[in-house]
Amino acid sequence: MKKIVEILILFSAIGIFAQQNDTSYKKRVLETGELDVLFSYYNQDGQNAAVTGGEGTEELTDATSTLVLRMPLNEDDVLTVDVGISAYTSASSSNVNPLDGTNPNVTPFDASSGESRKDVLAYFNPTYQHSSDDRNSIWSANAYVSNEYDYFSIGFGGSYAKLFNERNTEISISGRVFLDNWNSQYPIELRQGFFDDRVTGVGAYAPNFSEFTNEKRNTYSVSFSFSQILTKKLQGSLFIDLVSQQGLLSTPFQRVYFGDINDFFIDDFQLADDIERLPESRFKIPVGGRLNYYLNDAVVLRSYYRFYYDDWGIIAHTANIEAPIKLNDKFTLYPSYRYYTQSAADYFYAKEDALSTFDFYTADYDLSEYQANQFGFGLQYKDIFNSAKFFFFGLKTIDLRFSYYDRSDGLNASIFTLGTTFILD
């Protein structure tokens, strides 16, 4: 009996000593792996296609599937891998070569049925994140690669965030570099050896066209942000981005029509006088902030504003408000509204407003003056205890959202997204 008591006392002492000296335990940054499965469907229409010089169908549909896997490597480190594929069908881009279809009459307001009407983009984006022992410092590094038939991009970057003032304050800095290459696709009538006996017009069609000699585009960006918990119910943040682009910033297949050049047609389709020509440098400065207010247990107001300036002459304002409404522990509604307005770029001209003597010109209505409204609505389901199972995965959330976008130049679009998050058991 005496020996049993002695053994129990010994084990108790060992346990107490171990508890007093074990300082190695830390709460993991991410307790278990998570998998996001995302799908979006986008549909738009309009009558100002840049591919056909600012006039023509802008009909486009895009379906995107994305997988985002977050895996804890240890207590401090998390690896995130984001991969996706996007497939689109575009009436506008089909008219890069309007002659490759089966339509008997060629017109910019109809899609060609040829192969140029569709494309696929695939990308791969890994991120490594490390948190300090006290969780007040976080740094990350990331890479990016994407490819589509006429464009290839690689990128890399990193960020650092510091929390202090009992984690009520956070400052962060991040930077990214993208090194891109075009595989320029020019309008069919500007390609070497083009001939079609259906061309009509005064004189001979002989555009003064030259191909781009530089097909590289480099983008460098630095971002600074500051966030602060102001009160128990109010949180705010500020940010500024500095973005510099160099290289081929024009889109090679976007036509331009001049006011001082004779018009030439095949059926109802006007042949290009030239393609979009834009400066080989651009500097952008977005500045903005967020303000979130906890109204009560059911409603949080989230507001956002951004001011944008670039040296192409565009000045823009964006305002957004979202009001998540918590119905119960599992369901939350997400009504939202976004307003956007911008001035026109210095180089934007409507069809046949530009002259052949100008150095730079574009008919892309994304660079025109316009206003836009976007109305959104969403519903989120949250499984607090991950009771629902899908194979070996525990369901965490389901997000279903819909937005309608309407622009003052006639472009409108619908966006549907479905997102699910699973816990990897």
Helices and strands as residue ranges (DSSP letters): H 2-21, E 34-45, E 60-72, E 77-90, H 91-94, G 115-117, E 118-131, E 137-148, E 151-164, E 169-182, G 188-190, E 199-201, E 216-229, E 234-247, E 255-256, E 264-266, E 269-270, E 274-275, E 281-294, E 300-310, E 315-322, E 325-326, E 331-333, E 336-342, G 365-367, E 370-382, E 389-390, E 393-407, E 412-424
